[in-house]
Amino acid sequence: MKLKVVIVVRGEPNYLRWTLERWFEEVKGLVEGEYGVAIDVRVIDGVEEHPVIESCGRTYFEGLPGEEGFLIEVIKRIVEDWLEHGEQCYGDR
C-alpha cells in the first residue's frame, strides 16, 4: 500500500488559487512516480488572498510559486517530511 501524502491548498477562491490548483494537477504525478507515494491535494476555502500550501499542520509556502518547477520542489519537501515522520501527520491514510 502506497503512503498517501495529504497536502492542503487554502485561500480565497481567486485566480491565484485556481492557477495553483491547475499546477498541482499537472505536476503531482511526477513526484508520485519518483517517490512511489499517492498525493491527495485538498483545496479549502479560506480568507487568505494569496494561497497557502500546508501539510501536517505546517505552512510550506504562501503565494504562487514563480514557476511550476519551484512547486515541484515544494511538493518534494513535503513528501520527504512525510517519509521521515510517517504516520504522525494524519490518521486517514
Secondary structure as UniProt FT lines:
FT   STRAND          4..11
FT   HELIX           15..35
FT   STRAND          38..45
FT   STRAND          52..55
FT   TURN            56..57
FT   STRAND          58..62
FT   HELIX           68..85
FT   HELIX           86..88
//
